[in-house]
Amino acid sequence: MATERRTDIGPPNYQNFLPSVIKKNYGKWKYHEILRPGVMVHVAESGDKLFTVRAGSPRLMSIHRIRKFADLADKYCDGHLRFTSRNNVEFLLTDDSKIDALIADLKELGHPVGGIGNAISNIVHTQGWVHCHSAATDASGIVKAVMDDLHEYFTGKEMPGKLRIALACCLNMCGAVHCSDIAILGIHRRPPRILGGLNKVCEIPNVIASCPTAAIRPATVEGQATVEIDEENCMFCANCFSVCPALPMADALNDGVSIWVGGKVSNARSEPTFSKLAIPFLPNNPPRWPEVVEAVRNIVEVWHKNARNFERMGEFINRIGWPRFFKLTGIEFQKEHIDDFKYAGLSYKRSVQLRH
């Protein structure tokens, strides 16, 4: 008989951390329903019930805040909570009589309860200026400003369907903005600068290999090995800066924010889709980014007013047509909206049947 292999490599088995009610009824849940904003119940075949209370929380938290969450979990949930992929915190209870007291304590800490079902969930986002070396905009700051403004759509204002917002601070999009109803994307608009002495701090072959569009070529200036950049091919991704600090991308004047719409991961009603450009550029205007907040609210309210039940943002736009979407939102159509990728023609609307 083989002995049990034990190792500390890799993550521990998640089943070791499940609440006992989930272990008991694993794979045997009959249904779930939303009881009120931010509160949901799962009912098992055995009759057991698991209640979930979801609260909005920031992605970046101090250890003091995490300890407060842990204290609430110990007080109401036998120590059980979890964080969702969109940075919400969910408390898992078996005693529904504790729900009101838990919600009261969460509100006292400044964490609203909501975001389940047809609502805006918390915004998933990247690092932004606080940590990312290639950021064209901030992440936490914009997310805070946008969610402060759309607060009522998280805590209970009735909506046609789910609405998912995401933010990525550069076009590498580690914030998964390509498949969100509304995507806030930081953009660089200038190629990297080439600082002197590049060959003394960077390995030129690695710099050349880092560029996904072959925009970087070796060059010699005054007898010194360096690189040159083909600006026509540069896509402003900052991969080169990742391997070479002598190619900085940050530009206070030209860096900013773009808004994209219509993406979704869900397979319900229609296939998953990528988001498409709505607003090419908005300025970085910290600390509250009023232009970005106003633009996002405008799109949300147009969708909220005109969408059918359970219709996601992209499905709504496809139904009414892009020309009408631009008209309803008042967004100006600009040259950046025209896709100049060499295979873009395959996706163009080529029918003579046009709606305005």
Secondary structure, 3 states (H helix, E strand, C coil): CCCCCCCCCCCCCHHHHCCHHHHHCCCCEEEEEEEECCEEEEEECCCCEEEEEEECCCCCCCHHHHHHHHHHHHHHCCCCEEECCCCCEEEEECCHHHHHHHHHHHHHHCCCECCCCCCECCCEECCHHHCCCCCCCCCHHHHHHHHHHCHHHHHCCCCCCCECEEEECCCCCCCCHHHCCEEEEEECCCCCCCCCCHHHHCCHHHHHHHCCCCCEEEEEECCEEEEEECCCCCCCCCHHHHHCCCCCCCCCCCCEEEEEECCECCCCCCCCECCEEEEEEEECCCCCCHHHHHHHHHHHHHHHHHCCCCCCHHHHHHHHCHHHHHHHHCCCCCHHHCCCCCCHHHHCCCCCCCCC
